[in-house]
Amino acid sequence: MSFSPGPSTPMGAHSIQDQRDRWERKRNRVARELVKSEQKYCEQLDLVVTYFVEILKAKGTLRQDIRESIFSSIKTIHLINQSLLADLEQQRFGLGFEEFSNHLQLYNTYVDNIQTAKKVLTVQLKKSKAFRRFKKLQESRPEFHQQKLEDLLPLPLQRIQQYKHFLRDLTENTSPDNLEFQQLSKAVKAVSEVAQRIQDNAHRQENHLQLRRVQKQLKGRKTRILAPGRWYIREGWLKIVPPKGTEAKPKMFFLFSDILLQAKRFSPIHPTNGGKFACQRIYPLKECTADKVFGHTKSQGGLISLTFARAKLLLMSEDQEDINDWYRSICLATGQLKSKNTVVHRRDELRRRPIRSDPDSQNTPDLQPTCGMKRTMVLDEDVKGLTEGHISSSATSTGENDHSANKRMKHDDAPSVRPQESAGSSCVIL
């Protein structure tokens, strides 16, 4: 028996061709899913534009500014996505997304307006009986498939996240020699920037809600939690270990990006503040140093020592994991403040030179007489600034020494100023 050998093919050629075939199969599968989902997306946008935007404009049920607040740029988004769909159905993925990327500013506008849209929609549903009836009638149409307007408005944000994944899959399975590779790569970058914007806005909104929640939990309005640049980190019960060895008392602590707030809970049967908290201390994290303390808990829980400019805290928890998480969170917050990654001051305040003198300068004869007055004024500014939600960094220029000296003398002559600040807020600013 004899065998006639066929044409020999190098093994490398087989492996390269197999890889290309796999890329092509996956690319085709992703392309089909993209086109199918784009068709459904455009149909949903058409529902909003046809049955809400256009009819509300024709009927005049809502004023133009209210309609624009609710629907923003969704009508124009619908138009550019119809154009994108035409390109995708013709397998022009690179060209279609290249043109689509030029109009992503419309999505940015929509992303930035989405929270306003939700608020205005909620207000109008409460105020306008005609709008409530109109909305209910439109949503009952069979085309909506029991979807509410509230479900359809966030669709552009969700679609951007889907585009990011589709584009990455298409790019990874497109040959670099293909013209579409460069077009898709640029589209991935442009769409990813909008996706990041969506995530950042969502984080800011979540943080704002957390700050408002804590603000409502605190008695009164003197302690301002809502402040520009402030981020909520965590909260929980910790025991304060007193220096004289008495019983450790549990306190509620709220950790933010720039301050640590200590509070005590009111009695549940309190007539007006049941379940709320009273602020006791506010510790600025800018000058905080955190250290772990070992050997005092018999392997149960742990201790952390916090050193501030004017105070020191020894905090204890019986949960080892909990106290470790507190330690990591505080170290991260203080590290960001010291590296200026977290901005908590106004720009004009950062440009001024701090009035607080260096501790070593107290030994300088020329600065010795005014040092005490400077510290008094700094404390007043700290109390006032923190109760307004900022860590104050008030400062004066060198050329204003005479004028500021007169102001400091007025503070010293009127000692009632500081007690009024303290009385206005239940917190002690340290």
C-alpha positions in Angstrom: 0.0 0.0 0.0 1.4 3.4 -0.9 0.4 6.8 0.2 0.8 9.9 -2.0 1.5 12.9 0.3 -0.7 16.0 -0.2 0.6 19.5 -0.4 2.4 20.3 2.8 1.2 23.3 4.8 3.3 24.9 7.6 1.9 24.5 11.1 2.3 28.2 11.8 0.0 29.0 8.8 -2.7 26.8 10.3 -2.6 28.4 13.7 -2.7 32.0 12.3 -5.6 31.2 10.1 -7.5 29.5 12.9 -7.0 32.5 15.1 -8.3 34.8 12.4 -11.3 32.5 11.9 -12.1 32.7 15.7 -11.8 36.5 15.6 -14.2 36.7 12.7 -16.8 34.4 14.3 -16.7 36.3 17.5 -16.8 39.6 15.7 -19.9 38.5 13.7 -21.6 37.4 16.9 -20.9 40.7 18.7 -22.1 42.6 15.6 -25.4 40.8 15.5 -26.0 41.5 19.2 -25.1 45.1 18.7 -27.5 45.6 15.8 -30.3 43.8 17.5 -30.0 45.8 20.7 -29.6 49.1 18.8 -32.9 48.4 17.1 -34.7 47.9 20.4 -33.0 51.0 21.9 -34.2 53.2 19.0 -37.7 51.8 19.4 -37.7 52.8 23.1 -36.4 56.3 22.3 -39.1 56.6 19.7 -41.8 55.9 22.3 -40.5 58.8 24.5 -40.2 61.2 21.6 -43.5 60.4 19.9 -45.8 59.8 22.8 -44.4 62.3 25.3 -42.1 65.0 23.8 -44.1 65.7 20.6 -47.6 65.3 22.1 -46.8 67.4 25.2 -45.5 70.1 23.0 -48.6 70.1 20.8 -51.0 70.0 23.8 -49.1 72.5 25.9 -49.7 70.5 29.0 -46.3 71.4 30.4 -44.3 74.6 29.8 -41.4 74.5 27.4 -38.8 75.0 30.2 -40.3 72.1 32.2 -40.3 69.8 29.1 -36.7 70.6 28.5 -35.8 69.9 32.1 -37.4 66.5 31.9 -36.5 65.3 28.4 -33.3 67.4 27.8 -31.6 66.3 24.6 -33.4 63.0 24.1 -35.0 64.0 20.8 -31.7 64.9 19.2 -30.1 61.7 20.7 -32.9 59.8 19.0 -32.0 61.3 15.6 -28.2 60.5 15.9 -29.0 57.0 17.0 -31.2 56.4 14.0 -28.3 57.4 11.8 -26.0 55.1 13.8 -28.5 52.2 13.4 -28.5 52.7 9.6 -24.7 52.3 9.5 -24.7 49.3 11.8 -27.3 47.5 9.7 -25.1 48.1 6.7 -22.1 46.6 8.6 -20.3 50.0 8.6 -19.3 49.8 12.3 -16.2 51.9 12.2 -17.7 54.7 10.1 -20.9 54.6 12.1 -19.2 55.0 15.5 -16.8 57.5 14.2 -19.7 59.8 13.2 -21.5 58.9 16.4 -18.5 59.9 18.6 -18.7 63.5 17.2 -22.1 63.9 18.8 -21.4 62.5 22.3 -21.7 66.0 23.8 -25.5 65.4 23.5 -25.1 62.4 25.8 -22.9 64.5 28.2 -25.7 67.1 28.4 -28.3 64.4 29.1 -26.1 62.7 31.7 -25.6 65.9 33.6 -29.3 66.7 33.5 -30.7 63.3 34.6 -31.0 64.1 38.3 -32.8 67.3 37.5 -35.1 65.4 35.2 -36.1 63.0 37.9 -36.8 65.8 40.4 -38.8 67.9 38.0 -40.8 64.9 36.9 -41.6 64.0 40.5 -42.7 67.6 41.2 -44.9 67.8 38.1 -46.6 64.5 38.9 -47.5 65.9 42.3 -48.6 69.4 41.1 -50.4 68.7 37.8 -53.4 66.4 37.7 -53.6 66.8 33.9 -50.0 65.6 33.5 -50.6 62.6 35.8 -53.6 61.5 33.7 -51.7 62.1 30.4 -48.7 60.0 31.6 -50.9 57.2 32.8 -52.8 57.1 29.5 -49.6 57.0 27.4 -48.0 54.3 29.5 -51.1 52.1 29.1 -50.5 51.9 25.3 -49.5 48.3 24.2 -46.3 49.7 22.6 -44.9 50.5 26.1 -45.2 46.9 27.3 -46.0 48.1 30.8 -42.9 50.3 30.9 -43.1 53.6 32.8 -41.6 56.9 31.7 -39.3 56.6 34.8 -37.9 53.4 33.3 -37.3 54.9 29.8 -35.5 58.2 30.8 -32.3 56.5 32.1 -31.9 54.4 28.9 -29.3 56.7 27.2 -27.1 56.3 30.3 -27.4 52.5 30.3 -26.8 52.4 26.5 -23.5 54.2 26.9 -22.3 51.4 29.2 -23.4 48.8 26.7 -21.6 50.6 23.9 -18.3 50.5 25.8 -18.5 46.7 26.1 -19.6 46.2 22.5 -16.9 48.4 21.1 -14.2 46.7 23.1 -15.3 43.3 21.8 -15.4 44.6 18.3 -12.0 46.2 18.5 -10.3 43.1 20.1 -11.6 40.9 17.3 -10.7 43.3 14.4 -7.3 43.0 12.7 -5.0 46.0 13.3 -4.5 46.1 9.6 -8.2 46.8 9.1 -9.3 50.4 8.5 -12.1 50.0 11.1 -9.6 49.1 13.8 -8.5 52.8 14.2 -12.0 54.1 14.0 -13.3 51.6 16.6 -10.3 52.4 18.9 -11.1 56.1 18.9 -14.7 55.4 19.5 -13.9 53.2 22.5 -11.9 56.0 24.1 -14.7 58.6 23.4 -17.5 56.4 24.8 -15.4 55.4 27.8 -15.0 59.1 28.8 -18.8 59.5 28.8 -19.2 56.2 30.7 -16.7 57.6 33.3 -18.7 60.8 33.5 -21.8 58.8 34.3 -20.0 56.9 37.1 -18.6 60.1 38.5 -22.0 61.8 38.5 -23.6 58.7 40.2 -20.9 58.7 42.9 -21.4 62.4 43.5 -25.2 61.9 43.8 -24.7 59.0 46.2 -22.3 61.0 48.3 -24.8 64.0 48.4 -27.6 61.7 49.6 -25.3 60.3 52.3 -24.4 63.8 53.5 -28.0 64.8 53.6 -28.9 61.7 55.5 -26.3 62.4 58.2 -27.4 66.1 58.3 -30.9 65.0 59.1 -29.7 62.7 61.8 -28.0 65.5 63.7 -30.0 67.8 65.9 -30.3 71.4 64.7 -28.7 73.1 61.7 -25.6 74.6 63.2 -23.3 71.7 62.3 -23.1 71.9 58.5 -22.4 68.5 57.0 -23.1 69.5 53.4 -20.0 71.2 52.2 -18.2 71.5 48.8 -15.5 68.9 48.4 -16.6 66.8 51.4 -17.1 63.0 50.9 -18.8 60.6 53.2 -16.7 57.6 54.1 -18.2 55.6 56.9 -19.9 55.6 60.3 -20.2 53.4 63.3 -20.0 52.9 67.1 -16.6 53.0 68.8 -15.7 53.2 72.5 -13.6 56.1 73.7 -11.0 54.9 76.2 -10.7 57.7 78.9 -7.2 58.6 80.1 -7.9 57.9 83.8 -9.0 54.3 83.4 -12.7 54.8 83.9 -15.3 52.9 81.9 -15.0 53.3 78.1 -18.1 55.0 76.7 -19.6 54.1 73.2 -20.0 57.0 70.8 -21.2 57.3 67.3 -18.5 58.5 64.8 -19.0 59.8 61.3 -15.9 59.8 59.1 -15.7 62.2 56.2 -12.9 63.1 53.8 -11.9 66.2 56.0 -13.4 65.7 59.5 -14.2 63.1 62.1 -17.5 63.8 63.9 -18.3 62.5 67.4 -21.9 62.3 68.5 -24.2 60.9 71.1 -27.7 59.5 70.6 -30.7 61.1 72.1 -33.1 58.9 74.0 -35.7 57.2 71.8 -38.5 58.7 74.0 -37.1 62.3 73.6 -40.1 64.5 72.6 -38.5 66.1 69.6 -35.1 64.5 68.9 -35.9 60.8 69.5 -33.4 58.7 67.5 -31.3 61.6 66.5 -27.7 62.5 67.4 -26.1 65.5 69.1 -22.8 66.5 67.8 -20.2 66.6 70.5 -16.8 67.1 68.8 -15.5 67.8 65.3 -11.9 66.7 64.7 -10.2 68.1 61.6 -8.3 65.3 59.8 -5.7 67.7 58.2 -3.3 67.4 61.1 -4.4 63.9 62.3 -2.0 61.1 62.9 -3.4 57.5 63.3 -1.5 54.7 65.1 -2.5 51.1 66.0 -2.2 50.2 69.7 -1.3 46.6 70.4 -1.4 44.4 73.5 -4.4 45.8 75.3 -7.3 43.7 73.9 -6.3 40.1 74.5 -6.7 39.3 70.8 -10.3 40.5 70.8 -11.0 43.7 68.9 -8.4 46.4 68.8 -7.3 50.0 69.6 -6.3 52.9 67.5 -4.8 56.2 68.7 -5.7 59.4 66.9 -3.5 62.5 67.6 -4.8 65.9 66.5 -3.4 69.4 67.0 -5.4 70.0 70.2 -6.7 66.6 71.2 -5.9 62.9 71.4 -8.3 60.0 71.1 -8.0 56.4 72.0 -10.8 54.4 70.2 -11.6 50.8 70.8 -13.8 48.2 69.1 -14.4 44.6 70.1 -14.5 43.7 66.4 -11.0 43.3 65.0 -12.1 43.6 61.4 -14.1 46.7 62.2 -11.3 48.5 63.9 -8.9 47.6 61.2 -11.3 49.1 58.6 -11.6 52.3 60.6 -7.8 52.5 60.8 -7.4 52.0 57.0 -10.2 54.5 56.2 -8.7 57.2 58.5 -5.2 56.7 57.1 -6.5 57.0 53.6 -8.4 60.2 54.3 -5.5 61.9 56.1 -3.1 60.7 53.4 -5.3 62.3 50.6 -5.5 65.5 52.5 -1.8 65.7 53.1 -1.1 65.0 49.4 -3.7 67.6 48.4 -5.7 65.0 46.5 -8.9 66.0 48.3 -9.7 69.7 47.9 -11.7 71.1 50.9 -10.7 74.7 50.7 -11.9 77.5 48.5 -9.5 78.6 45.8 -9.1 82.1 47.2 -8.4 80.7 50.7 -5.6 78.5 49.3 -3.8 81.5 47.8 -3.5 83.3 51.2 -0.7 82.7 53.6 -1.8 81.0 56.8 -2.0 83.3 59.9 -1.0 80.3 62.2 2.6 80.8 63.2 5.0 77.9 63.2 5.5 76.5 66.8 9.2 77.0 66.5 8.7 80.7 65.8 7.3 81.2 69.4 10.9 81.3 70.5 11.6 84.3 68.2 11.5 87.5 70.3 9.8 89.6 67.5 6.9 87.2 67.2 6.4 86.4 70.9 4.0 89.2 71.8 1.5 88.4 69.0 1.6 84.7 69.1 -1.2 84.3 71.7 -3.5 86.6 69.8 -2.9 84.8 66.5 -3.9 81.5 68.1 -7.0 83.1 69.5 -8.0 84.4 66.1 -7.3 81.0 64.5 -9.5 79.2 66.9 -12.3 81.7 66.3 -12.0 81.2 62.5 -11.9 77.4 62.9 -15.1 77.4 64.9 -16.8 79.7 62.4 -15.5 77.9 59.3 -16.2 74.4 60.4 -19.8 75.1 61.5 -20.3 76.4 57.9 -19.0 73.1 56.5 -15.4 74.1 55.7 -12.0 73.7 57.4 -11.0 77.3 57.6 -7.7 78.3 56.3 -8.1 82.0 56.9 -5.0 84.1 56.4 -3.7 87.6 55.9 -0.9 89.2 53.9 2.3 90.6 55.3 1.3 94.2 54.3 -1.8 94.0 56.5 -0.1 93.4 59.8 -1.1 96.8 61.4 -4.7 96.5 60.3 -5.0 92.8 61.4 -3.4 93.7 64.8 -6.2 96.2 65.5 -8.7 93.5 64.6 -7.1 91.1 67.0 -7.1 93.6 69.7 -10.8 94.0 69.2 -11.3 90.3 69.5 -9.3 90.3 72.8 -11.3 93.3 74.1 -14.6 91.5 73.4 -14.4 88.1 74.9 -18.1 87.4 74.3 -17.5 86.6 70.7 -16.2 83.1 71.2 -18.8 82.0 73.7 -21.5 83.1 71.2 -19.9 80.9 68.5 -19.7 77.9 70.9 -23.3 78.4 72.0 -24.5 78.5 68.5 -23.3 75.0 67.9 -23.4 71.9 70.2 -20.1 70.8 68.7 -16.6 71.6 70.0 -14.3 72.3 67.2 -10.8 71.0 67.9 
